[in-house]
Amino acid sequence: MRLDDFDPNINVEDQRGQGGGGFGGGGGGGMLLGLLPMVFSRFGCGGVVVLLIALAVFGGLGSLGGGGSGVRTSAPTEQTAGAGHGTDTKSSCTIDAASKVACNAFSSADKTWAALFQQSGEKFVAPKLVFYSGSGRSGCGAAQSAMGPFYCPQDQGVYLDTSFFDELGNRFGAKGDFAQDYVIAHEFGHHIQNLMGTSAKVAQAERSGSEAEGNKMSVRLELQADCYAGVWAAQNRDRLDPGDIQEGMTAAHAIGDDTLQKQAQGRVVPDSFTHGTSAQREHWLKTGLDSGDPAQCDTFSGAI
């Protein structure tokens, strides 16, 4: 995908080289509780599968545990563009090729969604992109590379250990720049859900229902984030290269709950799905790609 170089004013925080290991609140059991939201909001596995693949988000490529998305309500707060805790955005985004890919995709998503919100008369609050290596900290607790990419609604941050891109291509066979862009766009989609109040509604429904019902709501939330990733790509269709869409479909298929469970345990347990089947993930990514319209991403009405 032929994206412009990142806007130097995007909000980037870089925790690489800082040691990490910080927690969002308290110690002991509080640390573990702080870890759960991130694990649950990773980019696309389901349940115990993530343990095998060492991935995580929406969430990221995987969602640990079977208890739903783990997205918590947090009131959006104004953030200053580029205010990444003293981070030099240009240096952080150009430290290696993977960082630049992430910043370019993040910057493009930021511009795209800001424009869409303006068109609809809604207020847009930009998230931040946080790099870490091995371990780090977020408003939701500890960040570990085994979690994969994730979005934390508490501090409105998209968290990424760029080594995940190697995992995506080498272990899952989802190679290509668009597959990587899809990861960032999916996590950005969770930020859109946070701004629109969708995440809070799902979290409330999960708290009041059974584990199985919570998992079903998590699936719908994750599929909507896939659709929003497709909307972003459609809004930038003139930047797509031949083969990009297939790269995205390959990535979506590779991280479907059913595919991952078959690989991990040789059987499929639908009640434990938290992100959707391979077919569902492909379908909703394509829905966003075909329509370019966020209104077409209503995964909460009817069958999915």
PyMOL commands that set and color helices and strands:
alter all, ss='L'
color gray80, all
select helices_A, chain A and resi 29-40+49-53+89-93+97-120+145-147+163-170+177-196+198-208+211-235+237-239+244-254+257-265+270-272+278-291+294-296
alter helices_A, ss='H'
color red, helices_A
select strands_A, chain A and resi 12-14+128-131+135-138+141-144+150-152+157-160
alter strands_A, ss='S'
color yellow, strands_A
deselect
rebuild
show_as cartoon
